[in-house]
Amino acid sequence: MTFLVAQTEHGAEIENKKVTTDAEELFLDGGFVVPKNVSNDGFVVPGNNAFGNSFRDYSAETDRKKIVEELYRQSHINQTYDFVKKMREEYGKLDKVEMSIWESCELLNEVVDDSDPDLDEPQIQHLLQTAEAIRKDYPNEDWLHLTALIHDLGKVLLLPSFGGLPQWAVVGDTFPLGCAFDESNVLYEQFKGNPDYNNPSYNTKNGVYSKGCGLDNVVMSWGHDDYMYLVAKENKTTLPSAALFIIRYHSFYPLHRAGAYKHLMNEEDHENLKWLHIFNKYDLYSKSRVLIDVEKVKPYYISLIEKYFPAKLKW
């Protein structure tokens, strides 16, 4: 389903997006503008992660290597087309919990992402580190600040009140089901244990899809990304479509890092991918041992939550 947000003060909808390269601005999502390139004193990409290694280095010999590799082994074997269909049906009911966005942020104090080779801090710190880094460089894009804050809230699926799903069904890179697994997927060899790998309906380039069908029509591996997308959309958020695209596909690294699966994208996907590329730098490289003072920034993010979401959401 395409989620369109009309911004009356701009007088445009997503179909009327314009790209004005001369002005170095991209007009997206009903008039939201991608600002000109940030100045030289903006966010600087660090050379190493919190463990002193390169970011997303899955071969680095760290204490977390075996944990990460086992998670991806389980994910690549168990994430099948049929499994995802069942999970979307179950969690699409949104009948687990009723709570606010900030309450879900606080729940992430209990969560550590086993798929992440770059950080082992509670997830609320990653959310705030990402949001604050974007806020510094793009101070006028408040919707993007909030998107950064909430993009990983779907990781509450790891908690008992949300079903206590295993890590492989919640975190890690996402990938399409119903078509061939692209070799750009991390630890690609492990897909050979997936029942879909040799299924003739699913192991061709297009599989069950058609070229340009749009990512909305593609079944993605189940996890926190797709769950938070469902929560936001079904609770009638007023965030723009680019925000929902970021939430749903921010772990889709084969697409936004390797350029795989682009044959499935439609025009709207290509426009929103520009926003995802902006977001991804902060999502990946803002991870740090330097912690954010939660109480200091909380009032600002509460104000954004009140602007774009109802007080209570169904999860």
Solvent accessible surface area in square Angstrom, and as a share of the most:
residue,aa,sasa,rsa
1,M,151,0.67
2,T,73,0.43
3,F,42,0.17
4,L,71,0.35
5,V,21,0.12
6,A,56,0.43
7,Q,27,0.12
8,T,125,0.73
9,E,130,0.58
10,H,95,0.42
11,G,67,0.65
12,A,29,0.23
13,E,77,0.35
14,I,11,0.06
15,E,122,0.55
16,N,94,0.48
17,K,36,0.15
18,K,137,0.58
19,V,64,0.37
20,T,49,0.29
21,T,100,0.58
22,D,147,0.76
23,A,46,0.36
24,E,101,0.45
25,E,44,0.20
26,L,36,0.18
27,F,71,0.30
28,L,0,0.00
29,D,2,0.01
30,G,1,0.01
31,G,12,0.11
32,F,28,0.12
33,V,38,0.22
34,V,10,0.05
35,P,41,0.26
36,K,113,0.48
37,N,129,0.66
38,V,46,0.27
39,S,73,0.47
40,N,156,0.80
41,D,110,0.57
42,G,11,0.10
43,F,45,0.19
44,V,112,0.64
45,V,67,0.38
46,P,51,0.32
47,G,69,0.66
48,N,83,0.43
49,N,14,0.07
50,A,28,0.22
51,F,65,0.27
52,G,51,0.49
53,N,39,0.20
54,S,64,0.41
55,F,26,0.11
56,R,54,0.20
57,D,46,0.24
58,Y,33,0.13
59,S,81,0.52
60,A,18,0.14
61,E,146,0.66
62,T,41,0.24
63,D,143,0.74
64,R,21,0.08
65,K,46,0.19
66,K,167,0.71
67,I,80,0.40
68,V,4,0.02
69,E,55,0.25
70,E,76,0.34
71,L,11,0.05
72,Y,2,0.01
73,R,95,0.35
74,Q,53,0.24
75,S,5,0.03
76,H,2,0.01
77,I,52,0.26
78,N,49,0.25
79,Q,3,0.01
80,T,19,0.11
81,Y,37,0.14
82,D,89,0.46
83,F,45,0.19
84,V,0,0.00
85,K,99,0.42
86,K,139,0.59
87,M,24,0.11
88,R,67,0.24
89,E,128,0.57
90,E,62,0.28
91,Y,8,0.03
92,G,33,0.32
93,K,120,0.51
94,L,18,0.09
95,D,92,0.48
96,K,63,0.27
97,V,42,0.24
98,E,109,0.49
99,M,12,0.05
100,S,22,0.14
101,I,0,0.00
102,W,15,0.05
103,E,69,0.31
104,S,0,0.00
105,C,0,0.00
106,E,78,0.35
107,L,48,0.24
108,L,0,0.00
109,N,82,0.42
110,E,121,0.54
111,V,4,0.02
112,V,56,0.32
113,D,9,0.05
114,D,39,0.20
115,S,8,0.05
116,D,14,0.07
117,P,19,0.12
118,D,0,0.00
119,L,5,0.02
120,D,51,0.27
121,E,30,0.13
122,P,46,0.29
123,Q,5,0.02
124,I,4,0.02
125,Q,16,0.07
126,H,7,0.03
127,L,0,0.00
128,L,0,0.00
129,Q,10,0.04
130,T,0,0.00
131,A,0,0.00
132,E,41,0.18
133,A,15,0.12
134,I,0,0.00
135,R,75,0.27
136,K,146,0.62
137,D,18,0.09
138,Y,19,0.07
139,P,88,0.55
140,N,135,0.69
141,E,18,0.08
142,D,29,0.15
143,W,1,0.00
144,L,0,0.00
145,H,1,0.00
146,L,0,0.00
147,T,0,0.00
148,A,0,0.00
149,L,0,0.00
150,I,0,0.00
151,H,0,0.00
152,D,5,0.03
153,L,0,0.00
154,G,0,0.00
155,K,9,0.04
156,V,0,0.00
157,L,0,0.00
158,L,29,0.15
159,L,17,0.08
160,P,119,0.75
161,S,70,0.45
162,F,1,0.00
163,G,52,0.50
164,G,38,0.36
165,L,28,0.14
166,P,62,0.39
167,Q,46,0.20
168,W,47,0.16
169,A,1,0.01
170,V,1,0.01
171,V,8,0.04
172,G,10,0.10
173,D,12,0.06
174,T,6,0.04
175,F,1,0.00
176,P,0,0.00
177,L,0,0.00
178,G,1,0.01
179,C,3,0.02
180,A,32,0.25
181,F,17,0.07
182,D,52,0.27
183,E,137,0.61
184,S,49,0.32
185,N,5,0.03
186,V,23,0.13
187,L,52,0.26
188,Y,38,0.14
189,E,108,0.49
190,Q,49,0.22
191,F,0,0.00
192,K,107,0.45
193,G,45,0.44
194,N,4,0.02
195,P,97,0.61
196,D,11,0.06
197,Y,57,0.22
198,N,112,0.57
199,N,50,0.26
200,P,108,0.68
201,S,63,0.41
202,Y,31,0.12
203,N,64,0.33
204,T,74,0.43
205,K,137,0.58
206,N,56,0.29
207,G,24,0.23
208,V,70,0.40
209,Y,28,0.11
210,S,68,0.44
211,K,161,0.68
212,G,34,0.33
213,C,28,0.17
214,G,0,0.00
215,L,0,0.00
216,D,43,0.22
217,N,95,0.49
218,V,4,0.03
219,V,17,0.10
220,M,6,0.03
221,S,4,0.02
222,W,4,0.01
223,G,2,0.02
224,H,5,0.02
225,D,2,0.01
226,D,4,0.02
227,Y,0,0.00
228,M,0,0.00
229,Y,10,0.04
230,L,15,0.07
231,V,0,0.00
232,A,0,0.00
233,K,19,0.08
234,E,79,0.36
235,N,18,0.09
236,K,151,0.64
237,T,3,0.02
238,T,74,0.43
239,L,0,0.00
240,P,0,0.00
241,S,7,0.05
242,A,0,0.00
243,A,0,0.00
244,L,4,0.02
245,F,13,0.05
246,I,0,0.00
247,I,0,0.00
248,R,16,0.06
249,Y,6,0.02
250,H,5,0.02
251,S,9,0.06
252,F,0,0.00
253,Y,22,0.08
254,P,3,0.02
255,L,2,0.01
256,H,10,0.05
257,R,126,0.46
258,A,61,0.47
259,G,33,0.32
260,A,13,0.10
261,Y,13,0.05
262,K,84,0.36
263,H,37,0.17
264,L,0,0.00
265,M,8,0.04
266,N,54,0.28
267,E,145,0.65
268,E,39,0.17
269,D,11,0.06
270,H,77,0.34
271,E,25,0.11
272,N,4,0.02
273,L,7,0.04
274,K,64,0.27
275,W,0,0.00
276,L,0,0.00
277,H,86,0.39
278,I,33,0.17
279,F,1,0.00
280,N,11,0.06
281,K,62,0.26
282,Y,1,0.00
283,D,9,0.05
284,L,3,0.02
285,Y,45,0.17
286,S,11,0.07
287,K,26,0.11
288,S,34,0.22
289,R,112,0.41
290,V,117,0.67
291,L,98,0.49
292,I,41,0.21
293,D,85,0.44
294,V,36,0.21
295,E,123,0.55
296,K,159,0.67
297,V,14,0.08
298,K,55,0.23
299,P,89,0.56
300,Y,57,0.22
301,Y,0,0.00
302,I,51,0.26
303,S,56,0.36
304,L,9,0.04
305,I,11,0.06
306,E,128,0.57
307,K,121,0.51
308,Y,16,0.06
309,F,13,0.06
310,P,56,0.35
311,A,87,0.67
312,K,102,0.43
313,L,0,0.00
314,K,119,0.50
315,W,0,0.00
